[in-house]
Amino acid sequence: MTLFGITVPMEAIWVIVAIIVLVIVGFIAKGFIDEMKK
């Protein structure tokens, strides 16, 4: 896969996707915990 003119291996893309998903899940969990504390 080519990204911005750079050939990126599929493994790198899966790692990036995994990190993004973890960040989103972390934000949702943090918001949920903050709501529960109220």
PQR file with spaces between the fields and no chain letter, atoms N, CA, C, O and H, PARSE charges and radii, in Angstrom:
ATOM       1  N    MET     1       0.855   -1.193    0.000 -0.4000 1.5000
ATOM       2  CA   MET     1       0.000    0.000    0.000 -0.0000 2.0000
ATOM       3  C    MET     1       0.891    1.244    0.000  0.5500 1.7000
ATOM       4  O    MET     1       1.896    1.296    0.710 -0.5500 1.4000
ATOM       5  N    THR     2       0.520    2.232   -0.793 -0.4000 1.5000
ATOM       6  CA   THR     2       1.303    3.466   -0.877 -0.0000 2.0000
ATOM       7  C    THR     2       0.579    4.583   -0.125  0.5500 1.7000
ATOM       8  O    THR     2      -0.608    4.824   -0.341 -0.5500 1.4000
ATOM       9  H    THR     2      -0.295    2.190   -1.369  0.4000 1.0000
ATOM      10  N    LEU     3       1.310    5.256    0.756 -0.4000 1.5000
ATOM      11  CA   LEU     3       0.742    6.344    1.548 -0.0000 2.0000
ATOM      12  C    LEU     3       1.667    7.550    1.431  0.5500 1.7000
ATOM      13  O    LEU     3       2.825    7.494    1.844 -0.5500 1.4000
ATOM      14  H    LEU     3       2.275    5.061    0.931  0.4000 1.0000
ATOM      15  N    PHE     4       1.148    8.646    0.863 -0.4000 1.5000
ATOM      16  CA   PHE     4       1.943    9.867    0.667 -0.0000 2.0000
ATOM      17  C    PHE     4       3.214    9.577   -0.128  0.5500 1.7000
ATOM      18  O    PHE     4       4.265   10.158    0.143 -0.5500 1.4000
ATOM      19  H    PHE     4       0.207    8.692    0.528  0.4000 1.0000
ATOM      20  N    GLY     5       3.117    8.671   -1.117 -0.4000 1.5000
ATOM      21  CA   GLY     5       4.263    8.353   -1.954 -0.0000 2.0000
ATOM      22  C    GLY     5       5.248    7.402   -1.308  0.5500 1.7000
ATOM      23  O    GLY     5       6.295    7.108   -1.886 -0.5500 1.4000
ATOM      24  H    GLY     5       2.263    8.200   -1.337  0.4000 1.0000
ATOM      25  N    ILE     6       4.928    6.912   -0.109 -0.4000 1.5000
ATOM      26  CA   ILE     6       5.811    5.971    0.586 -0.0000 2.0000
ATOM      27  C    ILE     6       5.128    4.611    0.605  0.5500 1.7000
ATOM      28  O    ILE     6       3.946    4.509    0.933 -0.5500 1.4000
ATOM      29  H    ILE     6       4.078    7.151    0.360  0.4000 1.0000
ATOM      30  N    THR     7       5.878    3.560    0.252 -0.4000 1.5000
ATOM      31  CA   THR     7       5.319    2.215    0.303 -0.0000 2.0000
ATOM      32  C    THR     7       5.331    1.733    1.752  0.5500 1.7000
ATOM      33  O    THR     7       6.383    1.639    2.386 -0.5500 1.4000
ATOM      34  H    THR     7       6.838    3.642   -0.015  0.4000 1.0000
ATOM      35  N    VAL     8       4.138    1.432    2.258 -0.4000 1.5000
ATOM      36  CA   VAL     8       3.992    1.028    3.661 -0.0000 2.0000
ATOM      37  C    VAL     8       3.581   -0.441    3.710  0.5500 1.7000
ATOM      38  O    VAL     8       2.620   -0.827    3.044 -0.5500 1.4000
ATOM      39  H    VAL     8       3.284    1.509    1.744  0.4000 1.0000
ATOM      40  N    PRO     9       4.286   -1.270    4.484 -0.5600 1.5000
ATOM      41  CA   PRO     9       3.877   -2.675    4.620  0.2800 2.0000
ATOM      42  C    PRO     9       2.563   -2.789    5.383  0.5500 1.7000
ATOM      43  O    PRO     9       2.253   -1.950    6.228 -0.5500 1.4000
ATOM      44  N    MET    10       1.788   -3.840    5.079 -0.4000 1.5000
ATOM      45  CA   MET    10       0.490   -4.031    5.725 -0.0000 2.0000
ATOM      46  C    MET    10       0.631   -4.133    7.241  0.5500 1.7000
ATOM      47  O    MET    10      -0.248   -3.680    7.974 -0.5500 1.4000
ATOM      48  H    MET    10       2.040   -4.522    4.393  0.4000 1.0000
ATOM      49  N    GLU    11       1.728   -4.724    7.720 -0.4000 1.5000
ATOM      50  CA   GLU    11       1.921   -4.861    9.163 -0.0000 2.0000
ATOM      51  C    GLU    11       1.913   -3.491    9.843  0.5500 1.7000
ATOM      52  O    GLU    11       1.315   -3.321   10.905 -0.5500 1.4000
ATOM      53  H    GLU    11       2.442   -5.092    7.124  0.4000 1.0000
ATOM      54  N    ALA    12       2.577   -2.520    9.224 -0.4000 1.5000
ATOM      55  CA   ALA    12       2.641   -1.175    9.800 -0.0000 2.0000
ATOM      56  C    ALA    12       1.247   -0.561    9.873  0.5500 1.7000
ATOM      57  O    ALA    12       0.908    0.108   10.849 -0.5500 1.4000
ATOM      58  H    ALA    12       3.063   -2.657    8.361  0.4000 1.0000
ATOM      59  N    ILE    13       0.435   -0.793    8.830 -0.4000 1.5000
ATOM      60  CA   ILE    13      -0.926   -0.242    8.806 -0.0000 2.0000
ATOM      61  C    ILE    13      -1.753   -0.864    9.931  0.5500 1.7000
ATOM      62  O    ILE    13      -2.498   -0.159   10.612 -0.5500 1.4000
ATOM      63  H    ILE    13       0.711   -1.336    8.037  0.4000 1.0000
ATOM      64  N    TRP    14      -1.627   -2.178   10.130 -0.4000 1.5000
ATOM      65  CA   TRP    14      -2.393   -2.829   11.210 -0.0000 2.0000
ATOM      66  C    TRP    14      -1.974   -2.282   12.570  0.5500 1.7000
ATOM      67  O    TRP    14      -2.816   -2.109   13.451 -0.5500 1.4000
ATOM      68  H    TRP    14      -1.022   -2.751    9.577  0.4000 1.0000
ATOM      69  N    VAL    15      -0.672   -2.007   12.753 -0.4000 1.5000
ATOM      70  CA   VAL    15      -0.193   -1.448   14.025 -0.0000 2.0000
ATOM      71  C    VAL    15      -0.800   -0.070   14.257  0.5500 1.7000
ATOM      72  O    VAL    15      -1.251    0.235   15.361 -0.5500 1.4000
ATOM      73  H    VAL    15       0.012   -2.148   12.037  0.4000 1.0000
ATOM      74  N    ILE    16      -0.810    0.768   13.211 -0.4000 1.5000
ATOM      75  CA   ILE    16      -1.375    2.119   13.324 -0.0000 2.0000
ATOM      76  C    ILE    16      -2.862    2.037   13.654  0.5500 1.7000
ATOM      77  O    ILE    16      -3.348    2.756   14.526 -0.5500 1.4000
ATOM      78  H    ILE    16      -0.443    0.520   12.314  0.4000 1.0000
ATOM      79  N    VAL    17      -3.585    1.156   12.954 -0.4000 1.5000
ATOM      80  CA   VAL    17      -5.023    0.989   13.205 -0.0000 2.0000
ATOM      81  C    VAL    17      -5.251    0.544   14.648  0.5500 1.7000
ATOM      82  O    VAL    17      -6.148    1.052   15.322 -0.5500 1.4000
ATOM      83  H    VAL    17      -3.190    0.572   12.245  0.4000 1.0000
ATOM      84  N    ALA    18      -4.443   -0.401   15.121 -0.4000 1.5000
ATOM      85  CA   ALA    18      -4.595   -0.900   16.494 -0.0000 2.0000
ATOM      86  C    ALA    18      -4.385    0.220   17.512  0.5500 1.7000
ATOM      87  O    ALA    18      -5.122    0.313   18.494 -0.5500 1.4000
ATOM      88  H    ALA    18      -3.714   -0.813   14.574  0.4000 1.0000
ATOM      89  N    ILE    19      -3.379    1.071   17.278 -0.4000 1.5000
ATOM      90  CA   ILE    19      -3.105    2.185   18.193 -0.0000 2.0000
ATOM      91  C    ILE    19      -4.277    3.165   18.214  0.5500 1.7000
ATOM      92  O    ILE    19      -4.696    3.613   19.281 -0.5500 1.4000
ATOM      93  H    ILE    19      -2.781    0.996   16.480  0.4000 1.0000
ATOM      94  N    ILE    20      -4.807    3.497   17.029 -0.4000 1.5000
ATOM      95  CA   ILE    20      -5.941    4.424   16.947 -0.0000 2.0000
ATOM      96  C    ILE    20      -7.137    3.857   17.705  0.5500 1.7000
ATOM      97  O    ILE    20      -7.794    4.571   18.463 -0.5500 1.4000
ATOM      98  H    ILE    20      -4.466    3.132   16.162  0.4000 1.0000
ATOM      99  N    VAL    21      -7.418    2.568   17.499 -0.4000 1.5000
ATOM     100  CA   VAL    21      -8.552    1.931   18.178 -0.0000 2.0000
ATOM     101  C    VAL    21      -8.352    1.969   19.693  0.5500 1.7000
ATOM     102  O    VAL    21      -9.288    2.266   20.436 -0.5500 1.4000
ATOM     103  H    VAL    21      -6.884    1.988   16.883  0.4000 1.0000
ATOM     104  N    LEU    22      -7.135    1.669   20.150 -0.4000 1.5000
ATOM     105  CA   LEU    22      -6.859    1.689   21.594 -0.0000 2.0000
ATOM     106  C    LEU    22      -7.059    3.091   22.173  0.5500 1.7000
ATOM     107  O    LEU    22      -7.600    3.238   23.269 -0.5500 1.4000
ATOM     108  H    LEU    22      -6.375    1.427   19.547  0.4000 1.0000
ATOM     109  N    VAL    23      -6.625    4.119   21.441 -0.4000 1.5000
ATOM     110  CA   VAL    23      -6.792    5.497   21.916 -0.0000 2.0000
ATOM     111  C    VAL    23      -8.272    5.843   22.033  0.5500 1.7000
ATOM     112  O    VAL    23      -8.701    6.416   23.034 -0.5500 1.4000
ATOM     113  H    VAL    23      -6.186    3.999   20.550  0.4000 1.0000
ATOM     114  N    ILE    24      -9.061    5.492   20.999 -0.4000 1.5000
ATOM     115  CA   ILE    24     -10.500    5.786   21.011 -0.0000 2.0000
ATOM     116  C    ILE    24     -11.171    5.057   22.171  0.5500 1.7000
ATOM     117  O    ILE    24     -11.958    5.649   22.910 -0.5500 1.4000
ATOM     118  H    ILE    24      -8.712    5.026   20.185  0.4000 1.0000
ATOM     119  N    VAL    25     -10.860    3.769   22.331 -0.4000 1.5000
ATOM     120  CA   VAL    25     -11.448    2.989   23.430 -0.0000 2.0000
ATOM     121  C    VAL    25     -11.048    3.592   24.775  0.5500 1.7000
ATOM     122  O    VAL    25     -11.862    3.659   25.696 -0.5500 1.4000
ATOM     123  H    VAL    25     -10.221    3.288   21.731  0.4000 1.0000
ATOM     124  N    GLY    26      -9.800    4.030   24.887 -0.4000 1.5000
ATOM     125  CA   GLY    26      -9.332    4.648   26.122 -0.0000 2.0000
ATOM     126  C    GLY    26     -10.102    5.920   26.451  0.5500 1.7000
ATOM     127  O    GLY    26     -10.474    6.137   27.605 -0.5500 1.4000
ATOM     128  H    GLY    26      -9.138    3.976   24.139  0.4000 1.0000
ATOM     129  N    PHE    27     -10.345    6.760   25.451 -0.4000 1.5000
ATOM     130  CA   PHE    27     -11.106    7.989   25.672 -0.0000 2.0000
ATOM     131  C    PHE    27     -12.531    7.674   26.104  0.5500 1.7000
ATOM     132  O    PHE    27     -13.053    8.303   27.024 -0.5500 1.4000
ATOM     133  H    PHE    27     -10.043    6.583   24.514  0.4000 1.0000
ATOM     134  N    ILE    28     -13.170    6.696   25.444 -0.4000 1.5000
ATOM     135  CA   ILE    28     -14.546    6.317   25.787 -0.0000 2.0000
ATOM     136  C    ILE    28     -14.592    5.788   27.219  0.5500 1.7000
ATOM     137  O    ILE    28     -15.472    6.160   27.996 -0.5500 1.4000
ATOM     138  H    ILE    28     -12.746    6.185   24.696  0.4000 1.0000
ATOM     139  N    ALA    29     -13.641    4.919   27.563 -0.4000 1.5000
ATOM     140  CA   ALA    29     -13.605    4.346   28.911 -0.0000 2.0000
ATOM     141  C    ALA    29     -13.386    5.439   29.953  0.5500 1.7000
ATOM     142  O    ALA    29     -14.028    5.429   31.003 -0.5500 1.4000
ATOM     143  H    ALA    29     -12.926    4.617   26.932  0.4000 1.0000
ATOM     144  N    LYS    30     -12.478    6.390   29.670 -0.4000 1.5000
ATOM     145  CA   LYS    30     -12.204    7.478   30.610 -0.0000 2.0000
ATOM     146  C    LYS    30     -13.452    8.336   30.814  0.5500 1.7000
ATOM     147  O    LYS    30     -13.793    8.677   31.946 -0.5500 1.4000
ATOM     148  H    LYS    30     -11.956    6.398   28.817  0.4000 1.0000
ATOM     149  N    GLY    31     -14.125    8.682   29.733 -0.4000 1.5000
ATOM     150  CA   GLY    31     -15.350    9.472   29.832 -0.0000 2.0000
ATOM     151  C    GLY    31     -16.425    8.732   30.608  0.5500 1.7000
ATOM     152  O    GLY    31     -17.142    9.326   31.413 -0.5500 1.4000
ATOM     153  H    GLY    31     -13.848    8.405   28.813  0.4000 1.0000
ATOM     154  N    PHE    32     -16.533    7.419   30.360 -0.4000 1.5000
ATOM     155  CA   PHE    32     -17.535    6.604   31.044 -0.0000 2.0000
ATOM     156  C    PHE    32     -17.247    6.552   32.542  0.5500 1.7000
ATOM     157  O    PHE    32     -18.165    6.676   33.353 -0.5500 1.4000
ATOM     158  H    PHE    32     -15.951    6.937   29.706  0.4000 1.0000
ATOM     159  N    ILE    33     -15.976    6.369   32.917 -0.4000 1.5000
ATOM     160  CA   ILE    33     -15.585    6.307   34.331 -0.0000 2.0000
ATOM     161  C    ILE    33     -15.844    7.658   35.001  0.5500 1.7000
ATOM     162  O    ILE    33     -16.327    7.708   36.132 -0.5500 1.4000
ATOM     163  H    ILE    33     -15.230    6.268   32.259  0.4000 1.0000
ATOM     164  N    ASP    34     -15.525    8.752   34.303 -0.4000 1.5000
ATOM     165  CA   ASP    34     -15.765   10.085   34.869 -0.0000 2.0000
ATOM     166  C    ASP    34     -17.259   10.304   35.107  0.5500 1.7000
ATOM     167  O    ASP    34     -17.641   10.905   36.111 -0.5500 1.4000
ATOM     168  H    ASP    34     -15.133    8.711   33.384  0.4000 1.0000
ATOM     169  N    GLU    35     -18.106    9.822   34.195 -0.4000 1.5000
ATOM     170  CA   GLU    35     -19.557    9.959   34.352 -0.0000 2.0000
ATOM     171  C    GLU    35     -20.046    9.138   35.548  0.5500 1.7000
ATOM     172  O    GLU    35     -20.929    9.577   36.285 -0.5500 1.4000
ATOM     173  H    GLU    35     -17.796    9.334   33.380  0.4000 1.0000
ATOM     174  N    MET    36     -19.478    7.963   35.736 -0.4000 1.5000
ATOM     175  CA   MET    36     -19.907    7.088   36.831 -0.0000 2.0000
ATOM     176  C    MET    36     -19.545    7.689   38.193  0.5500 1.7000
ATOM     177  O    MET    36     -20.234    7.443   39.183 -0.5500 1.4000
ATOM     178  H    MET    36     -18.761    7.607   35.137  0.4000 1.0000
ATOM     179  N    LYS    37     -18.460    8.479   38.245 -0.4000 1.5000
ATOM     180  CA   LYS    37     -18.016    9.058   39.512 -0.0000 2.0000
ATOM     181  C    LYS    37     -18.938   10.186   39.985  0.5500 1.7000
ATOM     182  O    LYS    37     -18.943   10.520   41.169 -0.5500 1.4000
ATOM     183  H    LYS    37     -17.900    8.679   37.442  0.4000 1.0000
ATOM     184  N    LYS    38     -19.712   10.772   39.076 -0.4000 1.5000
ATOM     185  CA   LYS    38     -20.573   11.906   39.439 -0.0000 2.0000
ATOM     186  C    LYS    38     -21.716   11.461   40.363  0.5500 1.7000
ATOM     187  O    LYS    38     -22.538   12.282   40.769 -0.5500 1.4000
ATOM     188  H    LYS    38     -19.708   10.501   38.114  0.4000 1.0000
